[in-house]
């Protein structure tokens, strides 16, 4: 139950239903929430990733996602679920009730196995959506309030019997006890399964064996200790759960490719990246940043590949308005060098220089010049030239692959945010798609601008043969997109009629760096050639 103190807060709050939908498909991209979102899984199972934490979900479970979270449902097949989006307000104040978030702490990070009453109320609420009844919003609000009452009153009394949830519990146990002696028999016993079946199910669910997962946890912790401390390899081995330094060295080399001492030596210079593009340039130079903005949505590829090697994760969501959080994080990290774009604020520059020497590179220069500015400063000009030769060969090959599909066709790169359209949200479109690959644009070259706002009537006037479309994954944008895609105006665009609309993601398309451009080119080839070939096979 919520405490008496929280009850006093709740007396001042009211709820407002934003939308309720039933969705029957698989999510392909991380979504960021503007409101509270309550998901009722009607059918299906898979992995629920919220921010940086993975949980398992199954049919008839409930998931609550607070505002400002990034989440995704991943499964082998389509998931059938209800999505309720709502806001929490303080009475008589037109602002979100941030103080009342504390009252939700008991359920924010839980997957509720089954709650028959809430499930029934959500289905009732969805049925009301189609009713044409005067003042129906009062009924909807009443149902929403009743749902919220049961959410606040919910208490987990017993460990769920669901096998996958039981296995997930053991995985969380390993995450915090990896430095202890862990036996499969003991973990299986915790999950109330036989060791053989437990091992098989763990591998099936996570794509890795139990022993390999424990090794990964220990090696990743060893990486941190190698960079954050001056401890001996022997002491680090003991800290992460290995009997001696020789066993750690063998496991470390198998996982990383080099010995612990070589890893420490290689990363001796602790360089902090202050933005996404800097990270992309450094990685192309085979330099792993010591600190960098990293996030499961905005930098998904970097997050999946390097989250354990980038020791200090800086804020990436709203980083321009909440940059002071990154200053505090960098003060903690104590890097040897910080690399940033020249266009950051004077206040940021004042704070950064107090932490470490800062190298600024030109914001206005094209990405190749930026890349070489960083390389020259770090005495990596040779490596930069070698990488650029590889890139140019790769781009020529991609251009040849795309020629049969795009020859003579003109396109646009568009981003949709809420009900606003933007052309070339990243400089990638201009510098790589239109200039490097020489793909024709529906918009005259003299009119090209980075991140230019535009209107639907202009897009209709240009009549592009194909569109590369990025849709922001938030509630307001997705709602507008559902309306737009059914409109006659949108469906009269030539690219839409020809089914030549290709959906692109923020990562890597909204980043302008050496590393991201390789991935942009590969993604473009995959989108264009596979879609066209798929249509031909039909």
N, C-alpha and C positions, 0 to 999 in steps of 0.2 A: 504493500500500500504506500501511496505517497505520504510523506510526513505532514503533520499539521501545518508546519511552516509553508510547505509547498501548496497545501490546500488553500491557504490564504492567497497565494499567488494565483492559483487557478480560478478563484472567485472573480478575479479581475480580467480574465481572458475569455475570448470567444474564437470560434473557428469559422473559416470561410472555405467552402469547397471550390477549388479551381477547376478540376475536371476529374472524370472517371472514365476509363476506357478498358476494353478487353482486348488484349494483344495476343496474337497467335503466330509468333515468329521468333527467330533467334536474333538476339542483339549482336551487331557486328562491331560496334564502337562504344567506347566508354561514354557515358552520359553524365553531365554535370547538373546538379539539382539547384533550382532557384527556390523551391518550396519544399515542404515535407512531402515525401512520397511513401505510400504504403502499398506494398505488393502482396497480393494473395495468389500463391501458386495453385492454379486449378489442376494442372497436369504437367508432368515433366520433372526432370531432375538434372542437376549439373553443379556448376561452381558460381557462387555469388561473390564478386570482388568489390569491396567497398573501400575506397581510398587505397591503402596498401595492404589490406588484410583479406585473405581468402577464406570463405566458408562454403560448406556444401548446402544445397537446398534440394528439397524433394516436394512431391505433390502435397497440397493442403497446408503448406507452411506459410508463415507471414514474415515479411521483411520490412523494417521501417528504416527509411533513409532520411537523415536530417538535411536541411538546406546547406548548400555549399559543398556537398559531397560528390565524389566521382565514383560511379559504380557501373557494373556490367554483369549480365547474366550470360554464362557460357554453357552450352550443352551440345551434345552430339546431334540432336534434332530440335525441331521447333518446341518452344515452351508456350503453354496456354496460361495466361495470368491476367488478373485484374490489377490495374494501376490507378490508385487514388492519389490525387495531388491536392494538397490543401495548405492553407496558411494559418498561423497562430497569431492573434492580435491581442494587445492589451486594451481593455475597454476604454473608449474615449480618446485613444491615442492611435494615430494612423502610422504605426510602425510595427515591425515584427517584434514579438515578445521574447527577446533574447534572454531575459532573466528566467523565463519559464523553461528554457532548455534543460536546466539542471533537473527538473522534475521528470525528464525523459531518460535520464542516465541509465535507469535500470533496464531499458529495452532498446536503446539506440543501437547497441552493438550485438544484439541477440537475434538469432533465427528462432522464431517461436514454432515449435513442432506442429501443433494443431490447436485451433481454438474455434470450436463449432459455432459459438455465438457470433464471433467477429466475422467468420466466413459467411454466415447467413446474412448478416447485416450488410456486408459488402455486395453480395449478390442482390439484395433488396435495393440497395442504393443504385446499382447499375440498371436495374429494371426501371427505376424512376426516371432515368435519363431519357427514355423514349416516350414518356407520358406527356400529353399536352393538358396539363392541369394548371389552373390559375394559382399563383402563389406557391408553386411546387418547391421553390427554394426553401420554404420553411420545413417541409418534410425532409428534404435533403440534408438540411442543417441538423435536424433532429437525429437522423440516422448517423450522421458524422459525429455528433456529440456522443451518441451511445457507443459507437466504435471506439472513440477516444477514451471514454470511461473505462472500457474493458482493457484497453492497452495499458492505461496507467495502473489498473488494478491487477494486471497479470503478474503472476509470480511463478517461477519455474520450480516445481516441487520435486520432480524426479528427472534423472538423466534419461533422455529419449532412447527408445529401443532401436531406432533406426540405425542400421549397420554403418552407413556412410557417416552419420553424425558421430557415432561412437569412435570410428576411425579418425575423424577430424579432431576429436578430443585428445587422442594420443599424439597426433601431429603437433597440436599446440603444446602438449607436455614436452615433446622433444625440443621444441623451439626454445624452451627456457631451462631444460635440464640436459642439454647435449654434452655438457662437460662431465657428466656423471656416467657410470657404467649402465648402459642401456641394452637390455636383452629383448629380442623379439618375443620370447616366451612371456616376459613380464608385460610388454605392451599389448600383446594379444589377450592376455588375461584381463587387462584393464578394459579392453573392448568387448570382453566376454565372447571371444572367438578362438578357434583353434589357431595355432601359430601358422599352419600352412594356408588356411583360408584368409587369415589376416594379411599375410604377406602378399597373396595373390590380389586381394582387393585393394590394398594400398598401392601396388604397382599399377593396377588398372585405373585407379582414380587419379593418381598424381603423375603417372608416367615415369616413375623412378622407384627403385627398390628402397626398402627401409634403411638398409645399411648405407646406400649411396646418399640418401637424404641426410642421415646423421653426419656422414663425411662432409657433405656440402656445408652444413651448419658449422662444423668445426673449422673447416678451411676458411670460410668467410670471416669467422671471428678471428682466426689467426692473421688474416690480411689486415684487419683493423689494428690488432695489437702490434703488428710489425711496423705500421706507420705512426701509430699514436704513442708508442712507448719505445724505450731503448732496452727492453727486456731481452734476455738471451733466448735463443731458439728453444733451449731446454725448458726454460720457465714458461714460455708461450705454449709449448707442447703440453705441459702439465695443466695449464689454465684452460685449455680447450678439451681436455679429456683423453689425451694420449699418454702412454706410459713413458715414452722417451722422444728425444728430438729426431732420432733416425726414422721412427715410424711416421712422425708428422711430416718430415721431409719427403718420404716416399709418397704419402697420400697427397701432399701439396703439389708435388711435381706432376703426379698423374692428373690432377684436376686443373692446374694452372699452366703447366708446361715448363715451368722453371722452379728452382729451389726457393725456399723461404728467404734465404739471404740474398739471392739474386733479385727477387721481387722487391725486397727492401731497398736494395741498391738502385734498381731501375727507377723506383719512384721516390728517389731521394729529394728531388726538387718538388716541393709541394705548391702546385699552381692552382689557383682558384679561378674558375670561369664565372663571370658575373651575369651571363645571359645564354640563351639557347644557341645562338649562332656561334658564339665563342667556343662552346662545347663541341659543336660540329666541326669547327676548324681544327681544334686541338686533336680530336680523335682521328682526323685525316692525317695528322702528323704523327700518329701513334703515341699520343700523349694522353694518359688518363688523368683528368682533373682530380685534384684532391677534394675540391668542393665545387658544386655546380647546382643550378636549378634543375630539379629532376622530379618527374611527376608521372603517374600511370596513365594520364590522359594526354597532357600537353607534350610530353617527351616519352611516349610509350616505348619506342625502340631502344632508346638509351636506358630507360628504366629497366626493361627486361634484360638487357645485356650487361649493364654496368652498375646496377644499383648497389652491388656488394663491393665494387672497387672504388666507387666514388664515396668516400667516407662521410663527408658532410653534405647532406641534401639541403639545398637552399629552397626557399619558397618560389614557386613558379606561377601559382594562381594569384592574380591581382598583385603581382610583384611590383608594379609601378606605384601603386598606392600604399603598399605595405612593405616598402623596401627596408624600413628600419629593422624588421625582423631578420633580414639577411645580414645587416650590419652586425647584429648581436651574434648571429651564427658564425660569421667570419671572425669575429673577435675570439670566439671559442676555438675555432679551427686553427688560428695563427698560421696562415699560409706564408710561404716565402715570397710569393708574387701573385698579384691579381691582374687579370686581363679583362678589359671592358671596352664597350663602344664609347666614342667620344661624346655622344649626345646625352648622357645621363645628367641629372641635375647638379647644380653647384653644391648643394647640401650633401648629396651622395659622395661627390668627389672629396669634399672636406673630411667626411667620416672614413672613407676607404683608405686615404693616405695615412691615417693614424694607425691602421692595421698592418699594412705592408706596402712595399713599392707597387705602383700601379702603372701598367702599360695600356694606353688608350690607342685604339685604331680608328680610322675614319669611318663614320657612319654612312657618308655619302659615296664613298668609293664602291665600285662594283665588287662582287664577292671574290673574284680572283685576286684583285688588288688587296683586299682585306686579308685574304689567306696568306699572301706573300709578305704583307706587313708583319703579321704575327710570326711567320716562319723566320724572317730575317732577324727579328728581335731575339728569337730563341736560338739563333744559329742553326736553323733547320732548313736552310734554303735548298740544299741538295735533296733532302727528303721531299720538300714541297714540289720541286721540279719533277721528281720521279712520280709522285702522286698525280700531278697534273697531266703528265704524258699518258698515264693509265686512264685518267678521266676522259681525255679527249678521244682516245681510242674507243672507249666505252660509248661515248656520245655518238660518234660516227656510226658505230655498229647499230645503235638504237635507231638512229635516223634512217638508216637503210631498211630496218625492219618495219618502221612506221610508214615509209613512203608509199607502199601499195595501198594502204588503208586511208591515208590522209592526203594523198596527192590532189591538190586543187581545192581541198576543203578548208573552210575558214572557221575558227572557233573562238570561244571566250572561256576565261577562267573566272568563275563567279563564286562569291561566298554569300550565304544567307544568314543574317543574324536578326532575330525577331522578325520584323516585316521590312527589313532594309537589305538592299543588294549592294555588294561591293565588288569592283573589278580588281583583279590582281592584288588580293589581300596581302600577299607576300611578293617581294621583288623576284621571287623564283619564276613566276609566270613570264615576266618580261625578259629577264636575263638568261633563263634556261630554255623555256618552252618556245618563245617567239624568236629570240636572237640566236641562242646556241643550236637548237634543233631546227631552226628556220621553218617552224610551223606557222601557217598563215593565220592572221587575226582578222575577225570581222570588224574590229574597230581600227580606224586608220592609225598608222604608227605615230603620227604627230600628236595624236590625242592620248597616247598611252600615259597613264599615271599609276603610281603605286597606291593601292588602297583607296581607290576612287569610288565614292558613293554614286550610285546610279538608280534608275527607275525601271520598272518592268516595261513601260512603253518604249524606252530606248533599246532594251534587249530585243523586243519584238521588231523594232525598226531595223536593227542590224541583221536579223534573221541568220544567226550562226548555223553552220552545218553540224557542229557538235559543240557540246558544253561540258566543261569540267566543273562540277558543282560540289562545293563544300557546304554542308548544312550544320550549323552549330547545334550541338546535342543538348539543348535545354528545353524546358517545357514550352515556353512562349514561341520559340522558333519552330519546334516540331508541330505545334498546333497550327501555326500559320502555314507551314509547308503542306500539311494535310488538306487545308483549304485551297492553297494555290494549285496543287497538282490536279485538282478536279475542275479548275476554272477553264473556260473556253480560251481566255487570253494565253495562258501558259501552253495549252494543248495545240494552239495554232502556230507556235514557234517551230520552224523547220526542223531543228535538232530534236525536238520532242516528238514530232510526227514520225521521224525516221528512227526513233528509239536510240538516238546518239547522245544521250545524257549519261555521263560517267561520274559516279560519286567518288569524291576524293576526301581524305581525312586531314585534319589539322596537322597531324604528324605523319609525314614530313613536309607537307605542302606549304605550311605557314612559316617554315624556318628557311632562312637564306644562308646556307653554309656549304662548305665543301662536302661534308659527309651526307647532309640531307639531300643534296642534288643528285648523288648517285642513286639514292633510294627513290627520289622523284622520277627519274628517268626509267628505272626498272618498273615502278608502279604504273607509269604511263603506258609502257609497252605491254604490260600484262593486261591492263584495262582495255586498251584498244584492240589488240590482236585477239584476245580470248573472246571478247564480246562478239566481234565480227565473225570469227570462226564458228562460234556457237550458233549464230544465226544461219550461217551457211549450212551447217550440219542438219538444221531443221529443214 
